[in-house]
Amino acid sequence: MGNSSSNESAISEDVLDEYVELTYLSKSEIRQIYKLFDDLEPGVLKKNLHYRFPIEQIDKILPQIRCNPFRNAIYRIFSSKQDGHLSFEDILDLYSAFSANSPQGVRAAWAFEIFVHCPTRSLNIFADNASVTKNKVTKL
């Protein structure tokens, strides 16, 4: 219990309230995500909430992404700096986008964005740009 409360206090209530306002996540979900990443690299987030985790580290605790055929596209889309690393805020965006509380349209938009940027997809009809035309959709 003592360790849990120290993790909770590592994020101020003001910052936690801001994350709740900006995402589809609850305070408890944000605290759980924080603990998951704090356990991965103890103390780093407490010192620097903007620390960027290498995707190889993230793979260790997120097997649902590590084993996903869209893995590279997911990381590329959610990495704010497109550098093979994700910050805590990038990770919150990722969790929020696929949260059960996220509206279906938001989840669909993120899924489409990931699909468009996945180099391994069999239909490469969006490669020229990310614009959607009636002709392209018809080809699908």
C-alpha positions, 0 to 999 in steps of 0.5 A: 500500500505504501508504494501505491500511494507514493506513485499516486502522489508523484502526479499532482492532483492538478496534472491528474485533473488535466489528464482526465479532462484531456483524455477518456481515462479516469484518475485511477486508470491514469494512476495504473498506467503511471505505476506500470511505467514507473515499475518499468523504469523506477523513479524516472517519471517522478524526476521527469514526467516528459521522459521518453521511453524507447519502444523496446521498453514499452514492448516489455509491458504491452504485449498486446502491441508487441504482438500486433501486426500494426505495431510499428504504425501504432508507435509511429502514430502515437510518438509525438516526436516520431523518434521511436520513443513515447512520452507518458503523455503519448502513452496516455493518448494511446490508452485513451484512443482505445479506451472503452470510454472513447467514442466509437468515432474516435477509436475508428479514426485512430484505427484508420490512421494506423491502417493508412500508415502501416507499410505491411498492409496489402492494399497500398491505395493510400500511399500517395497521401492520406486523402480519402476519395470515393474511388479509393474507398470503392477499391477497398 
